[in-house]
Amino acid sequence: MADDMSVSELKIAINSANNVLEMLAEGKKLERWQISKIVLASDYLSSVCTNMRADTHLEDEEEPEESEEESEEEDEGEEEAVNILLIP
C-alpha cells in the first residue's frame, strides 16, 4: 500500500533525475557537493527497493504450502517453476 505522498515524492525524484540527465547531456558539469547528494539519493532509493523486494520474497515464502499428495496430483506431467529474486 503506497500512500499518495510517497508516490508524489517518487515522481518528483524521477522528474528531477531526468532533468539533471538532460543538463548533463547538454554539457553542464556537476559540483562535488551535487555528486555527493546524487550518490546519497541513489543509495537511499536502492536500499528501499532492495528491502521491498526482500519483503515481497518473504511474503511469498510464508504462503501455506499444499500437501505433497495434493501437489503431486495437480502437477503430474508439469515442470516445477523456479522463482529467482534479482537484487541490483
Secondary structure by P-SEA (a helix, b strand, c coil): cccaaaaaaaaaaaaaaaaaaaaaaacccccaaaaaaaaaaaaaaaaaaaaaaaaaaaaaaacccccaaaaaaaaccbbbbbbbbbcc
